[in-house]
Amino acid sequence: MIRGISAVMAVLLAAAVAQAASVTVTQIKASGSGGQVTVDPRLSDIKESLTKQFRFSRYDFLARSSSEVSSGSTSTWSLKTGESLDVRLDSAEGSGANTRYTLSLEVYYVDNRGKRQSEFRTQVRLAKGGTFLLGLGEYQDLGGTMILAIKAQ
């Protein structure tokens, strides 16, 4: 009986651990058009995807941070644009290298009345180790276009 309870607890613990993802958000400033493409070496792991999806001549690394996101919980990142990014882990299916994550993303700012104003919402499905690139648009204060690279591990 005790051995059976221990086995069930081990399965439940493994399931709980599988319902989390390490999410990394990289902030990138893209600018320029035409000419030779220059990509900051810290973006080498996503260089090919950046240059295929976007048509800028320069990609500058701004910031990178990671957070463990549990199923049903939300992590928030402050962006260089003054906005915030919420990432919520909706589900994790499969195991090991075959894990697929469903993430809800929301970019928002807080207005001068303290009210949250959503600018963008979407849900993405990523394979473990996959990266989703999101272009937020041009920001005059930033001096270019903000791109977010969201990776789930």
N, C-alpha and C positions, 0 to 999 in steps of 0.2 A: 504494500500500500504506500509506504513512504517513498519507495523507489519510483512508483508511478507518479506521485505528486512532484518529486524532484524532476522527472522527465518533462512533465507538463510545464513546470516553472522555467526550465531551461528553454523550451520552445517559445514560451511567452516572452522571455527576456530577449531571445534572439530576434523575435518579431519587433519588439520595441526598439532595439538598436537599429534594425533595418529601416525604421520609419524616421530617419534623420538624414540630412544631407549637409555636406560642407559646401557652402556657396561662397564663391569669390566674385567680387564686383571690381572690374577695372574701368577707370574713367580715362577717356581718351579725347584729346582735342584734335580735330581734323581740320585742315585748311589748305588753301591753294588749289589750283587746277592747272593741268598741263605740265609738261616737263617731267623730269625724273622723279620717281616716287621715293620719298625718304620716310622710313619707319623706325621709330625709336627701338633700339635693341631689346628693351624690356617687353616689347610687344611681339617678339619673334615667334612665339607659339601660336599667334593668331594672325600673323602678317598676311598669309595667303587669303584667308577669309575676309580680312579688312579690305584688301585691294580688289577682291572680286565683287564684294557687295557694295562698296562705296568707291567713288571716283575722285579722290582728293590726291594731292601731290605730297602732302605732309601729314604724318600721324605722330602726335606727341603724347607720351605717357604723362598722366596727371596724378593718379593715385590708384592704389589697389588695397583692398581689405577683404578679409574672410570672416565668416560667422557660421556656426553650427545652427542649422534650422531644423527643429523637430516638427513632425507631422502636426498640422493644425496651428502651428505658431508662426509668428511673423518677425522678421529682423528688418531693421531700418538702417539705411545708409544715408549720410549727409553728402550731397553732391556739390561739386565746385561751382555749380550754377546758382546755388542758394536753395535749390529744391531738395526734396527727399525721395528716396526710393524704398518702398516696402516690398519685401519678398516673403511670400507665404508658401510653405510646402503643403500642397494639397494632398499628394499621395506619392508613395514610393512603391513600385511594383517590381517583382523579380528579385534576384539576389546577385551579389558579386558584380562581375563585369556586365551582366545582363540587366542591371537595375535601370529603370526608367523613372524619372522624376516628373511630376506635374507641379509647376510653380505658377502662382499668381503674382503678377508684377503691377505695381502702381507707382507712378511718378506724380508728386503733388507738391504744392507749396502752401504755406499758411499766410493768409492775407492779413492786412493791417487790423482787421477786427478779430483776429485769432481763429478764423474759420479755415478749415482745410479745403483746398481747391484742387481737385484731381485734374491732371493734364493728360494722363495716358494710363490706360488699364489694358492688360491682356493676360492670357494664360498661355504658357508654353510647356511643351513636353520635351525633355532632354534625356538623352542616354547618359549614363554615368560617364563623366569626363567630357561631355559635350558643352559647347559654348553657344550662347544666343547673343547676337549683336543687335543693338537697338540704337538707332540714330534719333536723337532728341531734337535736332534742329540747330539753327545758328543762334549764337548768343554773342551780342556785341561786346559785353563785358569780358567774355572769355576769349574773344578774338578768333572765333571759329565755331565749328559744329561740334557739339558734344555727342560722343558715342559711348555707350556702355557695353562692356563685354561681361556677360553673366555666365559663370561656369558652375556646374554642379558635380560634386564628387561623392 
